[in-house]
């Protein structure tokens, strides 16, 4: 190892887990963690659920207690953003003017909420995104019974926030430009189930439409949202939940390969001495035979363990070939999935009943089982399916192939890009 420190840029789940894994694996050298946010590292998935509902407060979001973090012996630079990197000189440039040398660099800068250009939204009070603790702190006090929230985008962040807001008595309108939420990734079966679930809980789900503008009230507060079908929806607040953007701008000019994330090989190596972890990492997945980027909490933690090993043992690196896992909790029902369903060719309802909210759907891509999703079923139901995914089981060898009568018509496949954060 170099006498220079290991520098981790990004102080969320992927970055902190990498630092902890390095210590656990025996690294005793200097370890610098740089984080743009001023808050100690915290968990993001609860922001749209337990935190917005008021069940949790900021201290409970902490990934580690202050005492646990101190035992890692980190040089923690919070509230400091990386502005550039020179891989040849092995220097990271920080926004406080520091030029930070490194022996190895771990890029764990994650993603930020996408902010689409919406006429009338700029400068209007009541327009929100939800990615950071500060975002959630701004939105949480606005979610009160009788208030009106319009959510633009029915991905995980949008639908989870809709479910949380409804439990608080908020009037929610969910706007989605696709015909069904999640249909492009999880298929019409799951998309239809989620749409019906939200409507049953009082959400006004508007599909096949987009937002064309925002109207403000006197004083510059949000008053209404204009939709592409000509309708007008009154609103006190608007949440823009239309995806994310990898935080890679600080890598511009570095010579590193950036394409919807920091591009890495199967060992999560982007360049000599440079690794990537978590939502920002686009790596070659050996099992799927393609480059993917996964925005899920579990993936960030698992990838951090692999990167820590490979950084300390570059002579015997391990490829990162997980079976991706993601989940979402909505109205007390947990949907859990393994695999890579995006771009699948067919999905089949294998068991259960959609009407009861207890079912299992399997996905085929080519001649292989590519993913499985369960709703309202115990985790043990998924274990044999996870093993089948891990071993590359052919579709014809699965129970899904023997249930043609329950097969759901294929939807239009979408090329694999990334999977949204749960």
C-alpha positions in Angstrom: 0.0 0.0 0.0 1.1 3.6 -0.7 2.1 5.8 2.2 -0.6 8.2 1.0 -4.1 7.8 2.5 -7.1 6.1 1.1 -9.6 8.8 0.2 -13.3 8.0 0.0 -15.4 10.8 -1.7 -18.9 10.3 -0.5 -20.1 9.9 3.1 -23.3 7.9 2.6 -24.0 4.2 2.9 -21.5 3.1 0.2 -18.7 5.4 1.3 -19.0 4.7 5.1 -19.4 1.0 4.6 -16.2 0.9 2.4 -14.3 2.7 5.2 -15.6 0.3 7.9 -14.8 -2.7 5.7 -11.2 -1.4 5.1 -10.7 -1.2 8.9 -12.2 -4.6 9.4 -9.9 -6.1 6.8 -6.9 -4.8 8.6 -6.1 -1.4 6.9 -4.5 0.7 9.6 -3.3 3.7 7.5 -4.9 7.1 7.2 -8.4 7.0 5.9 -10.1 10.2 4.7 -13.9 10.4 4.1 -15.1 13.5 2.2 -18.9 14.3 2.3 -20.6 17.3 0.7 -23.5 17.3 3.2 -22.9 18.7 6.7 -24.8 15.8 8.4 -23.1 12.7 9.8 -23.7 9.7 7.4 -27.4 8.7 7.4 -29.6 6.2 5.8 -31.7 7.4 2.8 -34.5 4.8 2.3 -36.3 5.7 5.5 -36.6 9.4 4.3 -39.8 8.7 2.3 -41.3 6.4 4.9 -40.5 6.5 8.6 -39.0 10.0 8.5 -41.7 11.8 6.5 -44.3 10.0 8.6 -42.8 11.5 11.8 -42.1 8.1 13.3 -38.3 8.7 13.1 -36.3 11.8 13.8 -32.8 12.6 12.4 -30.7 10.8 15.0 -32.4 7.5 14.2 -31.3 7.8 10.6 -27.6 7.7 11.5 -25.7 4.8 9.9 -23.5 4.6 12.9 -23.5 6.2 16.4 -20.8 8.9 17.0 -19.0 6.4 19.2 -19.0 3.7 16.5 -17.7 6.2 13.9 -14.9 7.3 16.2 -13.6 3.8 16.5 -12.9 3.8 12.8 -10.3 6.5 13.2 -11.5 8.5 10.1 -10.4 11.9 9.0 -14.0 13.0 8.3 -14.4 16.1 6.1 -18.2 16.8 6.2 -19.7 19.8 4.5 -16.9 19.7 2.0 -17.4 18.8 -1.7 -14.8 17.4 -4.1 -14.5 19.6 -7.2 -11.9 17.7 -9.3 -9.5 14.8 -9.4 -6.1 14.3 -11.1 -5.5 10.5 -11.4 -2.0 10.9 -12.7 -0.9 13.0 -9.7 -3.4 11.2 -7.5 -4.9 14.4 -6.1 -8.4 15.2 -5.2 -9.4 18.9 -5.2 -11.8 20.1 -2.5 -14.1 23.2 -2.5 -12.2 24.7 0.4 -9.0 24.9 -1.7 -7.4 21.7 -0.4 -5.4 19.5 -2.7 -5.8 16.1 -1.1 -3.2 13.4 -2.1 -4.4 9.8 -2.2 -2.9 6.3 -2.7 -6.3 4.9 -3.6 -9.5 6.7 -4.3 -13.0 5.4 -3.8 -15.7 7.4 -5.6 -19.0 7.1 -3.7 -20.7 10.4 -4.6 -24.1 8.8 -5.3 -26.8 10.6 -7.2 -29.0 13.7 -6.8 -32.7 14.2 -7.5 -33.4 15.2 -11.1 -34.9 18.7 -11.4 -36.9 18.9 -14.6 -37.6 22.3 -16.1 -41.3 23.1 -15.4 -42.7 26.4 -16.5 -43.7 28.5 -13.4 -41.8 26.3 -10.9 -38.6 28.3 -10.5 -38.7 30.5 -7.5 -42.1 29.2 -6.4 -42.4 28.2 -2.8 -43.7 24.6 -2.3 -41.7 22.8 -5.0 -39.8 19.9 -3.6 -37.5 17.0 -4.4 -36.6 14.2 -2.1 -33.1 12.8 -1.9 -31.4 14.4 1.1 -32.2 14.9 4.8 -32.6 18.6 4.1 -35.1 17.8 1.4 -37.1 15.7 3.8 -36.9 18.3 6.6 -38.4 20.8 4.2 -41.2 18.6 3.1 -42.2 16.9 6.4 -43.9 19.8 8.2 -46.0 20.4 5.1 -47.6 16.9 5.2 -50.6 17.5 7.3 -54.2 16.4 7.1 -56.2 18.3 4.5 -53.3 19.7 2.6 -52.9 18.9 -1.1 -49.8 17.3 -2.5 -49.1 16.6 -6.2 -46.4 14.1 -6.9 -44.8 14.1 -10.3 -43.3 10.6 -11.0 -44.5 7.2 -9.8 -41.2 5.5 -9.1 -40.2 4.3 -5.7 -39.7 7.8 -4.2 -43.0 9.0 -5.6 -45.2 6.1 -4.6 -43.6 5.7 -1.2 -44.1 9.3 -0.4 -47.7 9.1 -1.7 -48.4 6.2 0.7 -46.8 8.0 3.6 -48.7 11.2 2.9 -52.0 9.4 2.7 -51.5 7.8 6.1 -51.1 11.4 7.4 -54.4 12.5 5.8 -52.9 14.5 2.9 -54.9 14.7 -0.3 -52.5 13.2 -2.9 -52.5 13.3 -6.7 -49.9 11.1 -8.4 -48.9 12.1 -11.9 -47.2 9.5 -14.2 -46.5 9.9 -17.9 -46.4 6.2 -18.5 -49.6 4.1 -18.8 -48.8 2.3 -15.5 -46.3 3.0 -12.7 -43.3 0.7 -12.8 -44.6 -1.1 -16.0 -41.4 -0.4 -18.0 -39.3 -2.1 -15.3 -41.6 -4.5 -13.4 -44.3 -5.1 -15.9 -48.0 -4.6 -16.2 -48.9 -7.0 -13.5 -47.0 -5.2 -10.7 -47.7 -1.8 -12.2 -51.5 -2.5 -12.2 -51.3 -3.8 -8.7 -49.6 -0.7 -7.4 -52.0 1.6 -9.3 -55.0 -0.2 -7.8 -53.5 -0.2 -4.3 -52.9 3.6 -4.4 -56.4 4.3 -5.7 -57.9 2.1 -3.1 -56.2 4.2 -0.5 -57.5 7.4 -1.9 -54.7 8.6 -4.2 -55.8 10.3 -7.4 -53.6 8.5 -9.9 -53.3 10.3 -13.2 -51.4 8.1 -15.8 -50.5 8.9 -19.4 -50.1 12.6 -18.6 -47.2 14.9 -17.8 -46.9 18.3 -16.1 -47.0 21.3 -18.4 -46.7 24.1 -15.8 -47.2 25.4 -12.3 -49.5 28.2 -11.2 -48.6 30.2 -8.2 -50.8 32.1 -5.7 -50.2 35.6 -4.5 -47.0 35.6 -2.4 -45.3 33.1 -4.7 -46.7 29.9 -3.2 -47.8 26.9 -5.3 -51.5 27.0 -6.2 -52.0 24.5 -8.9 -50.4 22.1 -11.4 -51.3 22.2 -15.1 -51.3 18.8 -16.8 -50.7 17.9 -20.5 -54.4 16.8 -20.9 -55.5 20.4 -20.0 -56.7 19.6 -16.5 -55.7 21.7 -13.5 -54.9 20.1 -10.1 -54.9 22.3 -7.0 -51.9 21.9 -4.8 -50.2 23.2 -1.7 -47.0 21.4 -2.5 -45.4 19.6 -5.4 -42.9 16.8 -5.2 -40.8 16.3 -8.3 -39.9 12.6 -8.2 -38.7 12.0 -11.7 -35.5 10.1 -11.2 -31.9 10.9 -10.4 -28.6 12.1 -11.9 -25.2 10.6 -11.0 -22.9 13.0 -9.2 -20.0 12.8 -11.6 -19.5 16.5 -12.7 -16.6 16.8 -10.4 -14.8 14.1 -12.5 -15.0 16.2 -15.7 -11.5 16.6 -17.2 -10.1 13.8 -15.2 -9.9 11.3 -18.1 -12.0 8.9 -16.2 -14.8 7.2 -18.2 -18.1 8.8 -17.3 -21.4 7.6 -18.9 -24.5 7.7 -16.7 -22.1 7.0 -13.8 -18.5 6.2 -13.3 -17.7 3.3 -15.6 -15.8 0.4 -14.0 -14.7 -3.1 -14.9 -16.1 -6.2 -13.1 -13.8 -5.5 -10.2 -15.3 -2.0 -9.7 -12.0 -0.5 -10.9 -12.3 2.7 -13.0 -8.6 3.4 -13.4 -5.4 2.4 -11.6 -6.0 3.2 -7.9 -9.6 4.4 -8.5 -12.7 2.5 -7.5 -16.4 3.2 -7.5 -19.1 2.2 -5.0 -22.9 2.6 -4.8 -25.4 4.5 -6.9 -22.7 6.3 -8.9 -20.9 3.1 -10.0 -21.6 1.6 -13.5 -19.8 -1.7 -13.6 -19.7 -4.7 -15.8 -21.8 -7.3 -14.2 -20.4 -10.8 -15.1 -23.7 -12.6 -14.6 -25.8 -10.3 -16.8 -23.0 -9.7 -19.3 -23.7 -6.0 -19.4 -22.8 -2.7 -17.7 -25.4 -1.7 -15.0 -25.8 0.9 -12.4 -28.0 -0.1 -9.4 -29.6 2.5 -7.0 -30.4 0.4 -4.1 -29.2 0.5 -0.5 -28.3 -3.2 -0.3 -26.2 -3.0 -3.5 -24.2 -0.1 -2.1 -23.3 -2.1 1.1 -22.4 -5.3 -0.8 -20.3 -3.4 -3.4 -18.4 -1.6 -0.6 -17.2 -5.0 0.8 -15.9 -6.1 -2.6 -14.2 -2.8 -3.2 -12.5 -2.9 0.2 -11.1 -6.3 -0.6 -10.0 -5.4 -4.1 -8.3 -2.2 -2.9 -6.3 -4.1 -0.3 -5.6 -7.2 -2.5 -5.2 -6.0 -6.1 -3.3 -9.2 -6.8 -6.3 -11.3 -6.2 -9.4 -9.2 -6.9 -13.0 -10.5 -6.7 -15.5 -9.7 -9.4 -18.7 -8.0 -8.1 -21.5 -10.3 -9.4 -24.4 -9.9 -6.9 -28.0 -10.9 -7.3 -29.4 -7.4 -6.9 -32.0 -7.0 -4.1 -34.5 -4.2 -3.7 -37.7 -3.6 -1.8 -40.4 -1.1 -1.2 -42.9 -0.7 1.7 -46.3 0.8 0.9 -49.5 0.7 3.0 -48.0 -2.1 5.1 -47.2 -4.3 2.1 -43.6 -5.1 1.3 -42.6 -5.8 -2.2 -39.2 -7.6 -2.5 -37.3 -8.4 -5.6 -34.1 -10.2 -6.7 -32.4 -9.9 -10.0 -32.5 -7.5 -12.9 -36.0 -7.1 -14.3 -35.4 -4.1 -16.5 -35.7 -4.9 -20.2 -37.3 -8.4 -19.5 -39.1 -10.2 -22.3 -41.9 -11.9 -20.3 -43.2 -11.9 -16.8 -45.4 -14.6 -15.2 -47.7 -14.7 -12.2 -46.4 -17.9 -10.6 -48.4 -18.0 -7.4 -50.7 -16.0 -5.1 -53.6 -13.6 -5.7 -53.2 -9.9 -6.8 -56.5 -9.0 -5.2 -55.2 -10.2 -1.8 -51.8 -8.5 -2.2 -49.9 -11.8 -1.9 -48.2 -13.0 -5.1 -45.0 -13.9 -6.8 -44.0 -12.8 -10.3 -41.0 -14.3 -12.3 -39.2 -12.5 -15.1 -37.6 -13.9 -18.2 -34.9 -12.3 -20.3 -33.8 -14.4 -23.3 -33.7 -18.0 -22.2 -32.9 -17.2 -18.5 -34.7 -16.4 -15.3 -33.7 -12.7 -14.8 -35.7 -11.6 -11.7 -38.4 -12.5 -9.3 -40.7 -10.2 -7.2 -42.9 -11.1 -4.3 -45.6 -9.0 -2.5 -46.9 -9.8 1.0 -45.0 -13.2 1.1 -42.4 -14.3 3.7 -38.8 -14.0 2.7 -38.3 -17.7 2.6 -40.6 -17.8 -0.4 -37.8 -16.0 -2.4 -34.8 -18.1 -1.3 -35.0 -20.8 -3.9 -35.6 -18.2 -6.6 -32.6 -16.2 -5.4 -30.5 -19.4 -5.7 -31.8 -20.0 -9.2 -30.8 -16.5 -10.2 -27.3 -16.9 -8.6 -26.7 -20.1 -10.6 -28.0 -18.8 -13.9 -30.9 -21.2 -14.1 -32.6 -21.5 -17.5 -36.2 -20.3 -17.7 -37.4 -23.8 -18.7 -36.1 -25.2 -15.5 -38.2 -22.9 -13.3 -41.8 -23.2 -12.0 -42.7 -20.1 -14.1 -42.2 -22.0 -17.3 -44.9 -24.6 -16.3 -47.6 -21.9 -15.7 -48.4 -20.7 -19.2 -52.1 -20.2 -18.3 -51.1 -17.4 -15.8 -48.6 -15.8 -18.1 -49.0 -12.1 -18.5 -48.5 -10.6 -22.0 -45.0 -9.2 -22.6 -44.6 -5.5 -22.5 -42.3 -3.4 -24.6 -38.8 -4.1 -23.4 -36.5 -1.2 -22.4 -32.7 -1.4 -22.7 -30.9 -1.9 -19.4 -29.7 1.4 -17.8 -30.2 1.6 -14.1 -32.6 0.6 -11.3 -34.1 3.3 -9.1 -33.4 3.6 -5.4 -35.8 1.9 -3.2 
